[in-house]
Amino acid sequence: MDERRLQVFRAVARELNFSRAGLALHLSQSAVSQQIAALELELGGTLFDRSRRRVRLTPAGVALLNRVDA
């Protein structure tokens, strides 16, 4: 896993918002989305539930967050 993608993942998990994570990392919302999509593709699963304009961690996202923060 690419360290930059994990950094973006942590920011989105912390903010629960792609735009705010992008601001914190000095990236566009689109760049954040692309990094998360690439990480999800690499891992073969969805890390965030993006429904009703809300972002929440999926169980796979929680597991990854616990793993990278350990």
C-alpha positions as CSV (number, residue, x, y, z in Angstrom):
1,M,0.0,0.0,0.0
2,D,1.2,3.4,-0.9
3,E,2.0,5.7,2.0
4,R,0.4,8.7,0.3
5,R,-2.9,6.8,-0.2
6,L,-2.9,5.8,3.4
7,Q,-2.3,9.4,4.5
8,V,-5.3,10.4,2.4
9,F,-7.4,7.6,3.8
10,R,-6.6,8.7,7.4
11,A,-7.5,12.3,6.6
12,V,-10.9,11.2,5.1
13,A,-11.5,8.9,8.0
14,R,-10.8,11.7,10.5
15,E,-12.8,14.4,8.7
16,L,-15.5,12.1,7.2
17,N,-15.6,14.6,4.4
18,F,-13.6,14.4,1.1
19,S,-13.4,18.2,0.6
20,R,-12.2,18.9,4.2
21,A,-9.6,16.1,3.9
22,G,-8.4,17.7,0.7
23,L,-8.1,21.1,2.3
24,A,-6.1,19.6,5.2
25,L,-3.7,17.8,2.7
26,H,-3.7,20.7,0.1
27,L,-5.3,18.4,-2.5
28,S,-8.5,18.9,-4.5
29,Q,-11.6,16.9,-3.6
30,S,-11.1,15.1,-7.0
31,A,-7.5,14.1,-6.1
32,V,-8.7,12.8,-2.7
33,S,-11.5,10.8,-4.4
34,Q,-9.0,9.3,-6.9
35,Q,-6.6,8.3,-4.2
36,I,-9.4,6.6,-2.2
37,A,-10.7,4.9,-5.4
38,A,-7.2,3.5,-6.1
39,L,-6.8,2.2,-2.6
40,E,-10.3,0.6,-2.7
41,L,-9.3,-1.0,-6.0
42,E,-6.0,-2.2,-4.6
43,L,-7.7,-3.7,-1.5
44,G,-10.7,-5.1,-3.4
45,G,-13.4,-3.5,-1.2
46,T,-15.2,-0.3,-0.3
47,L,-13.7,1.7,2.6
48,F,-16.3,4.4,2.8
49,D,-20.1,4.5,2.5
50,R,-20.9,7.6,0.6
51,S,-24.7,7.9,0.9
52,R,-27.0,10.9,1.3
53,R,-24.1,13.3,1.2
54,R,-22.6,11.6,4.2
55,V,-19.4,9.7,4.5
56,R,-19.0,6.8,6.9
57,L,-16.4,4.1,7.3
58,T,-17.5,0.7,6.3
59,P,-16.4,-2.3,8.4
60,A,-13.5,-2.8,6.0
61,G,-12.6,0.9,6.5
62,V,-12.7,0.5,10.2
63,A,-10.4,-2.6,10.0
64,L,-7.9,-0.7,7.8
65,L,-7.9,2.3,10.1
66,N,-7.2,0.1,13.1
67,R,-4.5,-1.6,11.2
68,V,-2.7,1.5,10.0
69,D,-3.1,3.3,13.3
70,A,-1.7,0.3,15.3
